[in-house]
Structures are given as structure tokens and as C-alpha cells.
Amino acid sequence: MKNIVLFASGGGSNAEKIMEYFAKKDNFDVVGLFTNNPNAGAIDRAKNYNVPVFVFNREELNSDIVLKKVQALNPDIIVLAGFLWKFPSNIIAQYPNKVVNIHPALLPKYGGKGMYGINVHRAVLENKEKETGITIHYVDDNYDEGNIIFQQAIAVEECLTPEDVALKVLTLEHEHFPRIIEELLGD
């Protein structure tokens, strides 16, 4: 059995797609969802799949409290599915090349601190990009600089608003993220 731990901060649609995908697989188990937001929509989504939820604050994340809870779940991979805080070095060090993130742009463009969600999509339109996409990458100690695992581009020329771009990108995320996680974990 391959154990998957999720981290999410918001609505949790990516986390839900991952839970839904792996609920149909015999050799994989989503064993926990960690969130920094006690009001995150991801919490209810996790409960629908009977996935334990752990809510924490910044101090707990940056101490060994969250690390110990993660270790107790024995993860084979840690997936950041819309997690908005900088991921702590102590967890990255314990799980080298086992922490992955999805970013709503084609890195290295539009990455870094503050570049998430609608901020990314607005920047793409303001810079008159012809395409954007998703990047799935390993997490290191710097925002959005870990080695790239997978990218998929889409045209955005017909998009008039950042929300239009967001919808197209989210469709890509839901389509590819669970499959790439499965590939990383192997059989």
C-alpha cells in the first residue's frame, strides 16, 4: 500500500480529485489531509472520503509538531494541492523528492512568493501571454524552484478575464495531477 498525505489551504478541488482518483485504486491510500485553514473547503471534501484531517497553525508547521504527525502516517508521497504557505525545511529534509506541488503556470514563469491562484492568471493576461498551463514539481526550500516533473500548456488567447484562465487551468490540474502522482508512486 502506498500512502499519500495531502496539504491544502482552500476549497480543495484538487485534493478532492486526488481522493476520488485513489479511492478507486487498491494499492493506494490517502491517509491524511493537513490544512492551515480551519475553514478550508478541503476539510469537508476529506470527510466525504473518510480521510483524517489535521488543522495546524504556522507555529506548529514550523516546529516538529506537524512533522511528527506526518511521520506517523508513513507517507510515500506528500502532495501540496493548493497549499499556500511556504513548506517547512524540516519536512522537506525528511522526505527528499517525495514532496510535490502543482503550480498554475508554466514555471519558471509566474512562480515565487505571492504567485498563486488568481494572481498568476492576472499576470498571464497582463503580460499578453499566448499560453499558460500547469507545472507539477518537487518542493525544495525555495518557492516554485524544485525540479519540474510535468508540464502541460494551454492557449489563453481567447480568455478575457483571469477567471477564464483559472477555469482552463483547473481543468488541466484535475486531469493530470492524480495521474502524475500515481506515476511517481509506481505500482
Secondary structure by P-SEA (a helix, b strand, c coil): cbbbbbbbccccaaaaaaaaaacccccccccbbbbcccccaaaaaaaaacbbbbbbcaaaaacaaaaaaaaaacccbbbbccccccccaaaaaaccccbbbbbcccccccccccccaaaaaaaaaaacccbbbbbbbbbccccccccccbbbbbbccccccaaaaaaaaaaaaaacaaaaaaaaacc
